Amino acid sequence: MMPGAVQRMTIYGVSFDLVGKQPIVLLKTADGNRFLPIWIGHPEAAAILQRLQGDEVPRPMTHDLFVNVLGELQAEVVQIAVTELRENTFYARITLRRNGTTLEIDSRPSDAIALAVRCDAPIFAADDVVESSAIEMEDEEAASSSDPETQIAEFKAFLDDVRPDDFAG
């Protein structure tokens, strides 16, 4: 079941936690300067980065395969949403539409995001997840107007100090 109040999110970046070398996808509120870090697996990070960087692969990877299957079934990914954080684990829902019927599919956020970037589907997060787990960066206005190298440097600096426990709610 989709949450009632959600916020539109964008993918700010994918990088690695410098302590545990665990990949992190950082979602940013579309109309603000709050950031939601989600620790993800290496294959999912590679799948997200592959699409964000426009890399082509000779054969479909798992998320590409899923998108192809959805296409053959004449189903579309309408949106994805990070719906909750429970016991330090994020949960997500993928909203599909097929023949006028809407379906909600439980998913890990990393898989949902990997699908969203392949389908150009909007990404949302429940307000309560953003309120309990996102951080606010003071200088976002300057970061949004700076060049990509500066943004990457700022993101890496953020990752130097961030820990999973910082977002446990």
N, C-alpha and C positions, 0 to 999 in steps of 0.2 A: 504494500500500500504506500502510495506517494505521500510525503509529508505535506501539510497544508501550506506553510510559508517557506518559500525557497528564495535563494539569491542566485543570480546568474554568475557564473564563474568563467574564467579563462585560464588557460595553461600558461603559467609564468615561466616555468622551466622544469627541467629534469636534471638532477645532479646526484652526487653521492655524499652521504653522511661521512665526514672525515674520520670519525672514530671507528665505526663498525663497517665502513665501506658499503653500507646498505643504500640502494637507490631511493631517492625521494622525488615525488612529483609535487610541485608547488602550484596550487591553484590560487588565483587572485580574484577577489570580488570584482565584477565588471564595472561597478559604479563606486568603487572605494579603494582603500589602500589596506585591506585586510587580506592576509595570506594564510592559506590552509595547507600545511605540509602533510603529505601522506606517504609513509614508508611503504615501498612496493618491492616486488621481486625483480631480479635481474632480467628474466625473459620479458616481463611486461614493460620494464623500462626501455629495453631495446626495441620492443614493438612500438612504443609511443614515440621514441626518438626517431626511429626509422621513418615513420610517417611525417613527423614534424619537419624532418630534414629533407623530405622528398626523395628518399632513397628507394630505388626499385629493386625488387628481388626477382630472380628468374622463376621461382615457383612460389605459390601462395604459402605464407606463414599461417599460423593458427588463426589469428584474428582476421586475416584476409580471407581465409577459408570460410569463417563464420559469416562474414559480409557477403561472400559469394553465395552461400547457402540461403541466406535471407533474401537475396536478390532472386534466386530461382524460385523461392516460395512466395515471391511478390510481397515481401514484408519489408518495412523500413524502420530504421531506428529513429524515433521521434525525438528522444532526449535521454540523457542519463542524469541521475541525481545521487549524490552522496547523502544518504538518508539518516544515518545515525552513527554514533561512536559508542560502542558498548565493550567494556573491559579492555580498553586500549585497541580495539579492532574497529575499523571503519566498515560500514555496510553501504551498498549502493543498489539502485534499481535501474534497469534498462527498460524504457518504455518503447514498445514496438507497436506498429499498426499494420494490420493485414486485412484486406477486404472490409474496411470500415470498422474493424474490431481492434480495440486497444488491449494490449497485453503488458503485464508488469513482470519482469524477470529479475530474480535475486541475483546479485553479482558482487564480485570483489570490485572495489573502485578502480583498481588498476586495469582490469579487463574491460570494464565499462568505458574508461577513458580511452583505452586503445581502440575500441570500437567507435567511439564518438569522433576521434580524429580521422578515422577512415571514412566516416559517413557525413562529416561536417554537421554532426548533431550538437545541439546546445548542451552545455554542462551546467548543472545546478548543484547547490548544496543546501540542505535544510538550515533554516535560520538558527536552530538550537545547536547544530554542529558548528556553524561559523562562530556563534557566540561563545561556545565552550572551548573551542580548539584553535581558532584562528588567532593570529597575532597581527598587530597593526604596526606598519612601518611608517615612521614620521616623514621621511623624505621621498615618498612615492611620486609626488609631482615632479621633482627633479629627475627621478629615475625614469619616469615615463617619457621624458623629453630627451633623455641621453641616448647615446649610440648603443648598439647591442653589446659591444665589448665591455662598456661600463656597467650595463645591466648584469652581464654574466659575472663580472668581478664582484658586484654588490651581492649577488645571489650566493657566490662562493663564500664571501665574508659572512653572510648570514649562516651558512652551513657550518662554519667553523665553530659556532657556539650553540647551535640548536641540538637538542636531545629529544628523543621520543617522550620522555617524562614531562617535557615542557607543555605538551598538548594533551595530557591525560584527562583534562577537564577538572 
